Amino acid sequence: MLGSTRRASLSRLMVAVFVALLSAMLILAGIIVGLQSFGFLIQNSVWITQAAEILNPILFTLSGIFGIWTLLLAYVSGWKSAD
């Protein structure tokens, strides 16, 4: 019974981290799009490219962590590849 309780609390924690990572990715992507849109509106190509060059590495790192975290969450939740 203790193992089941521990697994459930671990799963809840992992879901919370999953939601935080997903939210961070979406917010950062929205910021990139917003900055690039602003650069487009003011017709400043440097603004558009700089927004991507500065923020893309952070977004790609978050995306990689999110992908690995999703696989770990699926494993802890008991997901099977046949499901």
Jmol script that loads the backbone (N, CA, C; Angstrom):
load data "model"
ATOM      1  N   MET A   1       0.820  -1.197   0.000  1.00  0.00           N
ATOM      2  CA  MET A   1       0.000   0.000   0.000  1.00  0.00           C
ATOM      3  C   MET A   1       0.859   1.255   0.000  1.00  0.00           C
ATOM      4  N   LEU A   2       1.967   1.209   0.735  1.00  0.00           N
ATOM      5  CA  LEU A   2       2.847   2.368   0.781  1.00  0.00           C
ATOM      6  C   LEU A   2       3.424   2.662  -0.597  1.00  0.00           C
ATOM      7  N   GLY A   3       3.746   1.620  -1.349  1.00  0.00           N
ATOM      8  CA  GLY A   3       4.276   1.809  -2.695  1.00  0.00           C
ATOM      9  C   GLY A   3       3.276   2.491  -3.599  1.00  0.00           C
ATOM     10  N   SER A   4       2.018   2.141  -3.446  1.00  0.00           N
ATOM     11  CA  SER A   4       0.969   2.748  -4.260  1.00  0.00           C
ATOM     12  C   SER A   4       0.801   4.228  -3.931  1.00  0.00           C
ATOM     13  N   THR A   5       0.864   4.567  -2.645  1.00  0.00           N
ATOM     14  CA  THR A   5       0.748   5.958  -2.222  1.00  0.00           C
ATOM     15  C   THR A   5       1.941   6.770  -2.712  1.00  0.00           C
ATOM     16  N   ARG A   6       3.110   6.182  -2.604  1.00  0.00           N
ATOM     17  CA  ARG A   6       4.324   6.864  -3.055  1.00  0.00           C
ATOM     18  C   ARG A   6       4.287   7.090  -4.564  1.00  0.00           C
ATOM     19  N   ARG A   7       3.831   6.073  -5.286  1.00  0.00           N
ATOM     20  CA  ARG A   7       3.747   6.190  -6.749  1.00  0.00           C
ATOM     21  C   ARG A   7       2.726   7.265  -7.149  1.00  0.00           C
ATOM     22  N   ALA A   8       1.604   7.338  -6.433  1.00  0.00           N
ATOM     23  CA  ALA A   8       0.580   8.339  -6.742  1.00  0.00           C
ATOM     24  C   ALA A   8       1.096   9.748  -6.477  1.00  0.00           C
ATOM     25  N   SER A   9       1.820   9.938  -5.371  1.00  0.00           N
ATOM     26  CA  SER A   9       2.351  11.274  -5.077  1.00  0.00           C
ATOM     27  C   SER A   9       3.451  11.649  -6.067  1.00  0.00           C
ATOM     28  N   LEU A  10       4.256  10.677  -6.480  1.00  0.00           N
ATOM     29  CA  LEU A  10       5.273  10.932  -7.493  1.00  0.00           C
ATOM     30  C   LEU A  10       4.618  11.308  -8.818  1.00  0.00           C
ATOM     31  N   SER A  11       3.557  10.617  -9.149  1.00  0.00           N
ATOM     32  CA  SER A  11       2.840  10.910 -10.389  1.00  0.00           C
ATOM     33  C   SER A  11       2.238  12.314 -10.356  1.00  0.00           C
ATOM     34  N   ARG A  12       1.670  12.714  -9.223  1.00  0.00           N
ATOM     35  CA  ARG A  12       1.108  14.070  -9.100  1.00  0.00           C
ATOM     36  C   ARG A  12       2.191  15.135  -9.248  1.00  0.00           C
ATOM     37  N   LEU A  13       3.341  14.890  -8.629  1.00  0.00           N
ATOM     38  CA  LEU A  13       4.458  15.824  -8.744  1.00  0.00           C
ATOM     39  C   LEU A  13       4.929  15.915 -10.195  1.00  0.00           C
ATOM     40  N   MET A  14       5.030  14.779 -10.847  1.00  0.00           N
ATOM     41  CA  MET A  14       5.498  14.768 -12.233  1.00  0.00           C
ATOM     42  C   MET A  14       4.504  15.449 -13.166  1.00  0.00           C
ATOM     43  N   VAL A  15       3.213  15.298 -12.893  1.00  0.00           N
ATOM     44  CA  VAL A  15       2.201  15.987 -13.703  1.00  0.00           C
ATOM     45  C   VAL A  15       2.321  17.496 -13.504  1.00  0.00           C
ATOM     46  N   ALA A  16       2.583  17.929 -12.273  1.00  0.00           N
ATOM     47  CA  ALA A  16       2.744  19.361 -12.007  1.00  0.00           C
ATOM     48  C   ALA A  16       3.951  19.922 -12.763  1.00  0.00           C
ATOM     49  N   VAL A  17       5.055  19.177 -12.776  1.00  0.00           N
ATOM     50  CA  VAL A  17       6.240  19.616 -13.521  1.00  0.00           C
ATOM     51  C   VAL A  17       5.943  19.611 -15.017  1.00  0.00           C
ATOM     52  N   PHE A  18       5.209  18.603 -15.489  1.00  0.00           N
ATOM     53  CA  PHE A  18       4.797  18.520 -16.893  1.00  0.00           C
ATOM     54  C   PHE A  18       4.019  19.771 -17.295  1.00  0.00           C
ATOM     55  N   VAL A  19       3.061  20.153 -16.475  1.00  0.00           N
ATOM     56  CA  VAL A  19       2.242  21.335 -16.761  1.00  0.00           C
ATOM     57  C   VAL A  19       3.110  22.598 -16.741  1.00  0.00           C
ATOM     58  N   ALA A  20       4.035  22.683 -15.790  1.00  0.00           N
ATOM     59  CA  ALA A  20       4.913  23.853 -15.711  1.00  0.00           C
ATOM     60  C   ALA A  20       5.802  23.956 -16.951  1.00  0.00           C
ATOM     61  N   LEU A  21       6.372  22.825 -17.382  1.00  0.00           N
ATOM     62  CA  LEU A  21       7.215  22.837 -18.580  1.00  0.00           C
ATOM     63  C   LEU A  21       6.411  23.193 -19.823  1.00  0.00           C
ATOM     64  N   LEU A  22       5.230  22.614 -19.947  1.00  0.00           N
ATOM     65  CA  LEU A  22       4.377  22.913 -21.096  1.00  0.00           C
ATOM     66  C   LEU A  22       3.998  24.391 -21.113  1.00  0.00           C
ATOM     67  N   SER A  23       3.634  24.918 -19.959  1.00  0.00           N
ATOM     68  CA  SER A  23       3.269  26.336 -19.870  1.00  0.00           C
ATOM     69  C   SER A  23       4.451  27.232 -20.224  1.00  0.00           C
ATOM     70  N   ALA A  24       5.630  26.888 -19.711  1.00  0.00           N
ATOM     71  CA  ALA A  24       6.821  27.689 -20.004  1.00  0.00           C
ATOM     72  C   ALA A  24       7.131  27.683 -21.497  1.00  0.00           C
ATOM     73  N   MET A  25       7.003  26.521 -22.127  1.00  0.00           N
ATOM     74  CA  MET A  25       7.250  26.435 -23.571  1.00  0.00           C
ATOM     75  C   MET A  25       6.271  27.291 -24.351  1.00  0.00           C
ATOM     76  N   LEU A  26       5.003  27.194 -24.010  1.00  0.00           N
ATOM     77  CA  LEU A  26       3.988  27.950 -24.739  1.00  0.00           C
ATOM     78  C   LEU A  26       4.138  29.455 -24.526  1.00  0.00           C
ATOM     79  N   ILE A  27       4.450  29.853 -23.308  1.00  0.00           N
ATOM     80  CA  ILE A  27       4.646  31.275 -23.023  1.00  0.00           C
ATOM     81  C   ILE A  27       5.859  31.807 -23.781  1.00  0.00           C
ATOM     82  N   LEU A  28       6.963  31.057 -23.750  1.00  0.00           N
ATOM     83  CA  LEU A  28       8.164  31.495 -24.452  1.00  0.00           C
ATOM     84  C   LEU A  28       7.937  31.553 -25.959  1.00  0.00           C
ATOM     85  N   ALA A  29       7.237  30.576 -26.497  1.00  0.00           N
ATOM     86  CA  ALA A  29       6.919  30.597 -27.932  1.00  0.00           C
ATOM     87  C   ALA A  29       6.051  31.810 -28.262  1.00  0.00           C
ATOM     88  N   GLY A  30       5.105  32.123 -27.396  1.00  0.00           N
ATOM     89  CA  GLY A  30       4.271  33.307 -27.607  1.00  0.00           C
ATOM     90  C   GLY A  30       5.075  34.590 -27.559  1.00  0.00           C
ATOM     91  N   ILE A  31       6.061  34.638 -26.663  1.00  0.00           N
ATOM     92  CA  ILE A  31       6.926  35.814 -26.581  1.00  0.00           C
ATOM     93  C   ILE A  31       7.733  35.968 -27.864  1.00  0.00           C
ATOM     94  N   ILE A  32       8.267  34.855 -28.371  1.00  0.00           N
ATOM     95  CA  ILE A  32       9.031  34.908 -29.623  1.00  0.00           C
ATOM     96  C   ILE A  32       8.158  35.422 -30.759  1.00  0.00           C
ATOM     97  N   VAL A  33       6.968  34.864 -30.880  1.00  0.00           N
ATOM     98  CA  VAL A  33       6.060  35.293 -31.951  1.00  0.00           C
ATOM     99  C   VAL A  33       5.686  36.766 -31.779  1.00  0.00           C
ATOM    100  N   GLY A  34       5.417  37.172 -30.549  1.00  0.00           N
ATOM    101  CA  GLY A  34       5.077  38.571 -30.299  1.00  0.00           C
ATOM    102  C   GLY A  34       6.206  39.520 -30.660  1.00  0.00           C
ATOM    103  N   LEU A  35       7.431  39.167 -30.259  1.00  0.00           N
ATOM    104  CA  LEU A  35       8.576  40.019 -30.584  1.00  0.00           C
ATOM    105  C   LEU A  35       8.825  40.073 -32.086  1.00  0.00           C
ATOM    106  N   GLN A  36       8.696  38.923 -32.741  1.00  0.00           N
ATOM    107  CA  GLN A  36       8.898  38.916 -34.188  1.00  0.00           C
ATOM    108  C   GLN A  36       7.786  39.679 -34.907  1.00  0.00           C
ATOM    109  N   SER A  37       6.577  39.588 -34.407  1.00  0.00           N
ATOM    110  CA  SER A  37       5.474  40.356 -34.999  1.00  0.00           C
ATOM    111  C   SER A  37       5.714  41.851 -34.842  1.00  0.00           C
ATOM    112  N   PHE A  38       6.200  42.234 -33.673  1.00  0.00           N
ATOM    113  CA  PHE A  38       6.522  43.641 -33.449  1.00  0.00           C
ATOM    114  C   PHE A  38       7.614  44.102 -34.412  1.00  0.00           C
ATOM    115  N   GLY A  39       8.638  43.267 -34.583  1.00  0.00           N
ATOM    116  CA  GLY A  39       9.690  43.588 -35.540  1.00  0.00           C
ATOM    117  C   GLY A  39       9.163  43.710 -36.956  1.00  0.00           C
ATOM    118  N   PHE A  40       8.206  42.865 -37.293  1.00  0.00           N
ATOM    119  CA  PHE A  40       7.581  42.943 -38.621  1.00  0.00           C
ATOM    120  C   PHE A  40       6.792  44.244 -38.778  1.00  0.00           C
ATOM    121  N   LEU A  41       6.061  44.607 -37.735  1.00  0.00           N
ATOM    122  CA  LEU A  41       5.252  45.830 -37.801  1.00  0.00           C
ATOM    123  C   LEU A  41       6.103  47.088 -37.932  1.00  0.00           C
ATOM    124  N   ILE A  42       7.237  47.103 -37.256  1.00  0.00           N
ATOM    125  CA  ILE A  42       8.106  48.281 -37.356  1.00  0.00           C
ATOM    126  C   ILE A  42       9.110  48.132 -38.497  1.00  0.00           C
ATOM    127  N   GLN A  43       8.992  47.052 -39.245  1.00  0.00           N
ATOM    128  CA  GLN A  43       9.838  46.755 -40.404  1.00  0.00           C
ATOM    129  C   GLN A  43      11.320  46.769 -40.048  1.00  0.00           C
ATOM    130  N   ASN A  44      11.633  46.011 -38.988  1.00  0.00           N
ATOM    131  CA  ASN A  44      13.011  45.912 -38.523  1.00  0.00           C
ATOM    132  C   ASN A  44      13.419  44.443 -38.565  1.00  0.00           C
ATOM    133  N   SER A  45      14.135  44.056 -39.605  1.00  0.00           N
ATOM    134  CA  SER A  45      14.501  42.647 -39.770  1.00  0.00           C
ATOM    135  C   SER A  45      15.485  42.182 -38.705  1.00  0.00           C
ATOM    136  N   VAL A  46      16.308  43.084 -38.205  1.00  0.00           N
ATOM    137  CA  VAL A  46      17.254  42.714 -37.148  1.00  0.00           C
ATOM    138  C   VAL A  46      16.489  42.306 -35.892  1.00  0.00           C
ATOM    139  N   TRP A  47      15.427  43.027 -35.578  1.00  0.00           N
ATOM    140  CA  TRP A  47      14.596  42.705 -34.412  1.00  0.00           C
ATOM    141  C   TRP A  47      14.026  41.292 -34.548  1.00  0.00           C
ATOM    142  N   ILE A  48      13.576  40.945 -35.749  1.00  0.00           N
ATOM    143  CA  ILE A  48      12.965  39.636 -35.997  1.00  0.00           C
ATOM    144  C   ILE A  48      13.987  38.524 -35.791  1.00  0.00           C
ATOM    145  N   THR A  49      15.165  38.671 -36.386  1.00  0.00           N
ATOM    146  CA  THR A  49      16.170  37.610 -36.278  1.00  0.00           C
ATOM    147  C   THR A  49      16.772  37.540 -34.882  1.00  0.00           C
ATOM    148  N   GLN A  50      16.966  38.685 -34.238  1.00  0.00           N
ATOM    149  CA  GLN A  50      17.534  38.681 -32.891  1.00  0.00           C
ATOM    150  C   GLN A  50      16.606  38.007 -31.883  1.00  0.00           C
ATOM    151  N   ALA A  51      15.315  38.214 -32.023  1.00  0.00           N
ATOM    152  CA  ALA A  51      14.355  37.568 -31.117  1.00  0.00           C
ATOM    153  C   ALA A  51      14.501  36.055 -31.197  1.00  0.00           C
ATOM    154  N   ALA A  52      14.616  35.538 -32.406  1.00  0.00           N
ATOM    155  CA  ALA A  52      14.762  34.093 -32.579  1.00  0.00           C
ATOM    156  C   ALA A  52      16.132  33.618 -32.107  1.00  0.00           C
ATOM    157  N   GLU A  53      17.185  34.332 -32.461  1.00  0.00           N
ATOM    158  CA  GLU A  53      18.537  33.912 -32.091  1.00  0.00           C
ATOM    159  C   GLU A  53      18.744  33.883 -30.586  1.00  0.00           C
ATOM    160  N   ILE A  54      18.131  34.797 -29.888  1.00  0.00           N
ATOM    161  CA  ILE A  54      18.313  34.865 -28.435  1.00  0.00           C
ATOM    162  C   ILE A  54      17.443  33.842 -27.710  1.00  0.00           C
ATOM    163  N   LEU A  55      16.196  33.698 -28.131  1.00  0.00           N
ATOM    164  CA  LEU A  55      15.258  32.872 -27.367  1.00  0.00           C
ATOM    165  C   LEU A  55      15.142  31.422 -27.853  1.00  0.00           C
ATOM    166  N   ASN A  56      15.503  31.132 -29.098  1.00  0.00           N
ATOM    167  CA  ASN A  56      15.375  29.763 -29.598  1.00  0.00           C
ATOM    168  C   ASN A  56      16.182  28.734 -28.807  1.00  0.00           C
ATOM    169  N   PRO A  57      17.439  29.010 -28.418  1.00  0.00           N
ATOM    170  CA  PRO A  57      18.159  27.998 -27.638  1.00  0.00           C
ATOM    171  C   PRO A  57      17.453  27.638 -26.327  1.00  0.00           C
ATOM    172  N   ILE A  58      16.870  28.635 -25.688  1.00  0.00           N
ATOM    173  CA  ILE A  58      16.138  28.375 -24.444  1.00  0.00           C
ATOM    174  C   ILE A  58      14.906  27.526 -24.739  1.00  0.00           C
ATOM    175  N   LEU A  59      14.190  27.876 -25.788  1.00  0.00           N
ATOM    176  CA  LEU A  59      12.981  27.132 -26.153  1.00  0.00           C
ATOM    177  C   LEU A  59      13.318  25.699 -26.556  1.00  0.00           C
ATOM    178  N   PHE A  60      14.387  25.497 -27.309  1.00  0.00           N
ATOM    179  CA  PHE A  60      14.768  24.149 -27.725  1.00  0.00           C
ATOM    180  C   PHE A  60      15.192  23.306 -26.526  1.00  0.00           C
ATOM    181  N   THR A  61      15.897  23.913 -25.577  1.00  0.00           N
ATOM    182  CA  THR A  61      16.288  23.192 -24.361  1.00  0.00           C
ATOM    183  C   THR A  61      15.054  22.784 -23.565  1.00  0.00           C
ATOM    184  N   LEU A  62      14.127  23.714 -23.388  1.00  0.00           N
ATOM    185  CA  LEU A  62      12.874  23.392 -22.692  1.00  0.00           C
ATOM    186  C   LEU A  62      12.118  22.280 -23.412  1.00  0.00           C
ATOM    187  N   SER A  63      12.103  22.322 -24.727  1.00  0.00           N
ATOM    188  CA  SER A  63      11.394  21.303 -25.501  1.00  0.00           C
ATOM    189  C   SER A  63      12.017  19.929 -25.313  1.00  0.00           C
ATOM    190  N   GLY A  64      13.338  19.872 -25.289  1.00  0.00           N
ATOM    191  CA  GLY A  64      14.015  18.598 -25.059  1.00  0.00           C
ATOM    192  C   GLY A  64      13.727  18.037 -23.680  1.00  0.00           C
ATOM    193  N   ILE A  65      13.803  18.896 -22.673  1.00  0.00           N
ATOM    194  CA  ILE A  65      13.492  18.470 -21.306  1.00  0.00           C
ATOM    195  C   ILE A  65      12.039  18.015 -21.219  1.00  0.00           C
ATOM    196  N   PHE A  66      11.148  18.744 -21.877  1.00  0.00           N
ATOM    197  CA  PHE A  66       9.729  18.398 -21.877  1.00  0.00           C
ATOM    198  C   PHE A  66       9.504  17.022 -22.499  1.00  0.00           C
ATOM    199  N   GLY A  67      10.168  16.737 -23.602  1.00  0.00           N
ATOM    200  CA  GLY A  67      10.007  15.438 -24.257  1.00  0.00           C
ATOM    201  C   GLY A  67      10.467  14.290 -23.378  1.00  0.00           C
ATOM    202  N   ILE A  68      11.626  14.451 -22.755  1.00  0.00           N
ATOM    203  CA  ILE A  68      12.133  13.409 -21.860  1.00  0.00           C
ATOM    204  C   ILE A  68      11.215  13.265 -20.654  1.00  0.00           C
ATOM    205  N   TRP A  69      10.768  14.384 -20.111  1.00  0.00           N
ATOM    206  CA  TRP A  69       9.874  14.354 -18.945  1.00  0.00           C
ATOM    207  C   TRP A  69       8.562  13.648 -19.279  1.00  0.00           C
ATOM    208  N   THR A  70       8.062  13.875 -20.487  1.00  0.00           N
ATOM    209  CA  THR A  70       6.819  13.225 -20.914  1.00  0.00           C
ATOM    210  C   THR A  70       6.984  11.714 -20.946  1.00  0.00           C
ATOM    211  N   LEU A  71       8.116  11.240 -21.450  1.00  0.00           N
ATOM    212  CA  LEU A  71       8.369   9.796 -21.465  1.00  0.00           C
ATOM    213  C   LEU A  71       8.463   9.237 -20.048  1.00  0.00           C
ATOM    214  N   LEU A  72       9.144   9.963 -19.158  1.00  0.00           N
ATOM    215  CA  LEU A  72       9.237   9.511 -17.768  1.00  0.00           C
ATOM    216  C   LEU A  72       7.865   9.483 -17.099  1.00  0.00           C
ATOM    217  N   LEU A  73       7.066  10.496 -17.356  1.00  0.00           N
ATOM    218  CA  LEU A  73       5.715  10.546 -16.792  1.00  0.00           C
ATOM    219  C   LEU A  73       4.872   9.384 -17.301  1.00  0.00           C
ATOM    220  N   ALA A  74       4.989   9.082 -18.574  1.00  0.00           N
ATOM    221  CA  ALA A  74       4.245   7.954 -19.137  1.00  0.00           C
ATOM    222  C   ALA A  74       4.680   6.650 -18.477  1.00  0.00           C
ATOM    223  N   TYR A  75       5.975   6.501 -18.237  1.00  0.00           N
ATOM    224  CA  TYR A  75       6.483   5.290 -17.592  1.00  0.00           C
ATOM    225  C   TYR A  75       5.958   5.171 -16.163  1.00  0.00           C
ATOM    226  N   VAL A  76       6.022   6.250 -15.401  1.00  0.00           N
ATOM    227  CA  VAL A  76       5.559   6.231 -14.008  1.00  0.00           C
ATOM    228  C   VAL A  76       4.052   5.996 -13.941  1.00  0.00           C
ATOM    229  N   SER A  77       3.326   6.517 -14.925  1.00  0.00           N
ATOM    230  CA  SER A  77       1.867   6.361 -14.938  1.00  0.00           C
ATOM    231  C   SER A  77       1.427   4.984 -15.413  1.00  0.00           C
ATOM    232  N   GLY A  78       2.367   4.166 -15.854  1.00  0.00           N
ATOM    233  CA  GLY A  78       2.030   2.810 -16.259  1.00  0.00           C
ATOM    234  C   GLY A  78       1.644   2.664 -17.715  1.00  0.00           C
ATOM    235  N   TRP A  79       1.963   3.650 -18.542  1.00  0.00           N
ATOM    236  CA  TRP A  79       1.632   3.585 -19.961  1.00  0.00           C
ATOM    237  C   TRP A  79       2.466   2.499 -20.620  1.00  0.00           C
ATOM    238  N   LYS A  80       1.844   1.737 -21.478  1.00  0.00           N
ATOM    239  CA  LYS A  80       2.539   0.692 -22.240  1.00  0.00           C
ATOM    240  C   LYS A  80       2.488   1.072 -23.712  1.00  0.00           C
ATOM    241  N   SER A  81       3.503   0.696 -24.457  1.00  0.00           N
ATOM    242  CA  SER A  81       3.565   1.076 -25.867  1.00  0.00           C
ATOM    243  C   SER A  81       2.423   0.471 -26.675  1.00  0.00           C
ATOM    244  N   ALA A  82       1.821  -0.592 -26.191  1.00  0.00           N
ATOM    245  CA  ALA A  82       0.701  -1.220 -26.900  1.00  0.00           C
ATOM    246  C   ALA A  82      -0.616  -0.480 -26.654  1.00  0.00           C
ATOM    247  N   ASP A  83      -0.636   0.435 -25.699  1.00  0.00           N
ATOM    248  CA  ASP A  83      -1.872   1.170 -25.374  1.00  0.00           C
ATOM    249  C   ASP A  83      -2.236   2.164 -26.430  1.00  0.00           C
TER     250      ASP A  83
END
end "model"
wireframe off; spacefill off
backbone 0.3
color backbone group
